[in-house]
Amino acid sequence: MSQEQPRRPQPGQDPIKYGDVFNVSGDLAKKPVAPEDAAMMQSAETRVLGQTQLGGAASVMQSAANQNERAGLVSHLDVNDIASDGGVTVSETQVPGRRIITEAVGGKVVQQYAEPTPVQTGRASAARGSAITIGEALEATAQTVGYKVVDQSDASAIQAAEVRATGNNVVAPGGLAAMAQSAAAYNADCSRDEDKVKLSDLLSGATAKLAADKAVTLQDAEGVASAEVRNNPDASATPGGVAASVAAAARINENVK
């Protein structure tokens, strides 16, 4: 897990913002890191993980907030509206031999990384050292950004993932890719957000919905990312989305070879 170091502000400069220390965009990227934001992330890490993580989002945020406060750019009790309104969350997804930790501010993923976990002996021992599969990576997406409405970029990324998992370029009727394309088309014509199909509706239990599965490789991640970005009007990938989860799984698999 890499630790991102915030830049020390100079006199007359703006405070350190989320976009300076995390790979985020939109309104959050423009917001200064505030002390209460960091405190909320520390509480979330402690509640979910048992303690704050070295190099985790809380430590990065605390470092940035401390520098902002010392420079007089924020006060000790300052909190951003995105953090206070949208919340600060830490979640974990268990896969064989490791857990994927996702940290978010206001629903925007700021960090995602993996930690090893003990693997049971006996029958489960066959899972020791096993790589994360494409299906498992898709299931991780359902947990990180499951609230996201399915759009064409998501559907294209899911289709690319299914093709690589099964080795079949034909979209199977009733398969995960077909369902994703149908969901994207339905959502495009649906006026009520509460009626739209979300990623969690599609990707929960994704492994069982795939005709076949395989360990994620860097080549798989590149193909999925290309499909997602190519079909996004902003020409970008969703933070914590399908491409991001597949890429995270690929990096983990590379590190455990």
VENVEN-V494898 format. One record per helix or strand. SS is the DSSP state (@ for helix, = for strand). FROM is the first residue (numbers start at 1). LEN is the number of residues. Records with the same first field share a line. If there is no record, write none. Layout:
# VENVEN-V494898
SS->FROM-LEN / FROM-LEN
This chain:
# VENVEN-V494898
=->17-1 / 32-1 / 88-8 / 98-8 / 108-9 / 133-1 / 149-1 / 198-1 / 215-1
@->18-4 / 27-4 / 35-15 / 57-14 / 81-6 / 122-6 / 134-11 / 152-15 / 176-14 / 193-3 / 199-5 / 206-4 / 218-13 / 242-14
